[in-house]
Amino acid sequence: MNIDDIVKQKIWLAPLAGYTDAPFRHIAKRCGADVLVSEMVSADGVKKNFQKMAHYTAFNESERPFGIQLFGDNPNVMGKAAQLLSVLKPDFFDINMGCPVKKVVKRYAGSALMLKQDLAEEIIKSVIDVLMPANIPLTVKIRSGWDAENINAVSFAKMCEASGVSAICVHPRTRSQQFTGLSNWDIIRQVKEAIKIPVIGNGDIQTFHDAINMYEQTKCDSIMIGRGALGKPWIFREIKYFLQNGVSAPTISKKEIFNIIISHIDEVLNHEKDEKALIRMRSHFSFYTKGFVNGAEARKIIFSTIDPIKIKDTLEQLIFND
């Protein structure tokens, strides 16, 4: 796939562990997301048990353009995982060099690689050596740096570009910030001005106004939305409507909100086909019910049952009686 097909003013759904599984990706796509990415996948896990990791890497044709995101600390293992997964024919691979979670960084994967640029470069080159014959692009997701004293996104992005990466996504918080405080969009601008490959901006996009402001302030090529899409996947549609028409999208109706949530429930049940499926969806229910007058009471009912009819009835009463 031509890299322009995934980075030229596209709206990406960010990979979020525990959230961006296939059912939610399908909903996001219907709501206007252009590019989808798998949940973060362990390269060691893929190498040890390829079949076991299929749950995280499987996708269907409707999800394209689709990328698989890998994380790890060993260049050889990362290359082997990319080789194994390339048979699935994703449109691109992404390497996570931005995850701040302790169990990831303690092994020098995720954002810890921004402290070990030489290792990060080896990993990139190992993966590219595998992907190049298959003509599969590689992108990399980074943070602004490890902490306030180590802001190195620009130099790191230059290394990625020189190593053959096709595009880079920048989440402009440090690892020490985790997901707190405000992201510094000026870091995205600095990276965009420093390199020639496309830049995807990520961080603090909660409304279509935020998306437009990020484009204007950073000149990034595309944007990526993660937590801003949880509980409101229609944000993708609102952004696209404004980009195409120059005015705000019509306010989403209660009926539309209800239908989207019901579709998400049905996607989960069709995809997983087991009684625990709706238990795993509870994190999404928390976001969907947030802000409603009786949201807390609705969550108590929803979290106490796995009966889809009872859950749907509870949501209907919550939304239409608000």
TAQUI-V930513 format. One record per helix or strand of 2 or more residues. SS is the DSSP state (A for helix, B for strand). FROM is the first residue (numbers start at 1). TO is the last residue. If there is no record, write none. Layout:
# TAQUI-V930513
ss->SS from->FROM to->TO
ss->SS from->FROM to->TO
This chain:
# TAQUI-V930513
ss->A from->4 to->7
ss->B from->11 to->13
ss->A from->22 to->30
ss->B from->35 to->37
ss->B from->41 to->42
ss->A from->43 to->48
ss->A from->54 to->57
ss->A from->61 to->63
ss->B from->66 to->71
ss->A from->75 to->88
ss->B from->92 to->97
ss->A from->102 to->105
ss->A from->110 to->115
ss->A from->117 to->132
ss->B from->137 to->145
ss->A from->153 to->162
ss->B from->167 to->174
ss->A from->185 to->194
ss->B from->198 to->202
ss->A from->208 to->218
ss->B from->222 to->225
ss->A from->227 to->229
ss->A from->235 to->245
ss->A from->254 to->272
ss->A from->277 to->280
ss->A from->282 to->288
ss->A from->295 to->302
ss->A from->308 to->320
